[in-house]
């Protein structure tokens, strides 16, 4: 009721794109998540890293958006990885048995080394 409680940013890091989400991802913010991820996929990065370290509330709506983004990205040859998912995110992913859908990295630096993102930047 207090409006959007989600902050997002999207930056290019070499040939990768990093989307960072902080706050709450739920039914009322899913459209924003969908738009941010669709725009990032449209850039056709070598890897799309989704930083979820600042997410406090994560519901099945958020998981649905991640799964849809993963499918859309796969159709375009873009791997999707998660960076430092918060406890809230990990819990939903584990409870739903979807952990295997996403490679998970604890740091952005590790995520940027994901196979397929050969940027040449050390």
C-alpha positions, 0 to 999 in steps of 0.5 A: 500500500505504500507503493513500490518498495523495490530499487533496481539498477542495470549496468554493463560490465564488459560484455555482461549485464548486471541487474541489481534488485533491492527491497521487495519482489512480490505481486505488486513489483513483478511488472517492474522486475519483468521490464528490467529483465526484458530490457537487459535480455534485449541487450544480448549480453554474454551473461545476465547476472541478477544480483539479489543480495539486497532482496528482503521479501521474495515471493513466488511472483518473483520466482516466476519472473526469474524463471520467465526471464531465464526462458526468454534469455535461453531462447536468445542464447543468454545465460542467466546467473544469480549473484548472492541471493539473500536468505529470502530468495534462497528459501523460496528457491529451495522450497520450490525445488527450483535451485537447479535452474540457476547457477548461483555465485556468491560474488559478482566477480565470480558470476562474471567468470561464468562460462560464456562470458569471456570478456578478456577483462581480468 
